[in-house]
Amino acid sequence: MKNPLHIYLIKRPEGIVAYDEMRGFVIASSSARTARKIAASSHSDEGADVWTDCNWSTCTTLGVANAKTQAGVLLQDHKTA
C-alpha cells in the first residue's frame, strides 16, 4: 500500500501580495517539500522562489487526503484586485 498524501496550506504573509500574484495554495502531496515545489511550478508574477523559501511563505499540514485524492493543486488564491 502506498503512503497517503497529505494536504498542505502554503501561503504568503498578508500585506505583501501585489496585483496578479498568488496568495496561497492548498496542495495534496507526499511531503511539505514536494508541496512547495508544486506551488513553485504554479506561480504567477511573484515568482517560483517565494514558494520554496520559508522566509517568504509558510507551509502547514492540514490533514491526510482520502485515498482518491491525486497529488497537485487543490485550491489556489490569486489576487486580481
C-alpha positions in Angstrom: 0.0 0.0 0.0 1.4 3.4 -1.0 1.9 6.2 1.6 -1.1 8.5 1.9 -0.9 12.1 0.6 -1.2 14.9 3.0 -3.0 18.2 2.5 -0.8 21.3 2.9 -1.7 25.0 3.1 1.1 27.2 1.6 0.6 30.9 1.9 2.3 34.2 1.9 2.1 36.8 4.7 -0.7 39.3 4.5 0.2 42.7 3.1 3.0 41.7 0.7 0.9 40.3 -2.2 0.6 42.6 -5.2 -1.8 42.5 -8.2 -1.6 39.3 -10.3 0.2 37.3 -7.7 -0.7 34.2 -5.8 -1.6 34.5 -2.2 -1.6 30.8 -1.4 -2.4 27.2 -2.3 -3.9 24.1 -0.9 -1.9 21.2 -2.2 -2.1 17.4 -1.9 1.4 16.0 -1.7 3.6 13.3 -0.2 5.7 15.9 1.7 5.9 19.6 2.5 9.0 19.9 0.3 7.1 18.4 -2.7 4.1 20.6 -1.9 6.4 23.7 -2.1 7.8 22.5 -5.4 4.2 22.1 -6.8 3.4 25.6 -5.6 6.5 26.9 -7.3 5.6 25.4 -10.6 2.1 27.1 -10.3 3.4 30.6 -9.5 2.3 33.9 -11.1 4.1 37.2 -11.1 5.6 36.7 -7.6 8.0 34.1 -9.0 8.8 30.5 -8.0 11.3 31.2 -5.2 8.5 32.7 -3.0 7.0 29.2 -2.6 10.3 27.3 -1.9 11.7 29.8 0.6 10.3 29.5 4.2 11.2 33.2 4.7 8.6 34.2 2.1 5.8 31.6 2.7 4.5 29.2 5.3 3.6 25.5 4.8 1.1 24.0 7.3 -0.2 20.4 7.2 -4.0 20.4 7.3 -4.5 16.6 7.3 -4.4 13.4 5.4 -6.0 13.2 1.9 -8.6 10.5 1.2 -7.5 7.5 -1.0 -8.9 9.0 -4.2 -7.1 12.3 -4.0 -4.4 12.9 -6.6 -1.2 14.9 -5.9 -1.4 18.5 -7.1 -3.0 21.9 -6.5 -6.5 21.5 -5.0 -7.2 25.3 -4.5 -5.3 28.5 -5.3 -5.9 32.1 -4.2 -4.9 34.5 -6.9 -5.0 38.3 -6.3 -6.7 40.1 -9.2 -7.8 43.3 -7.5 
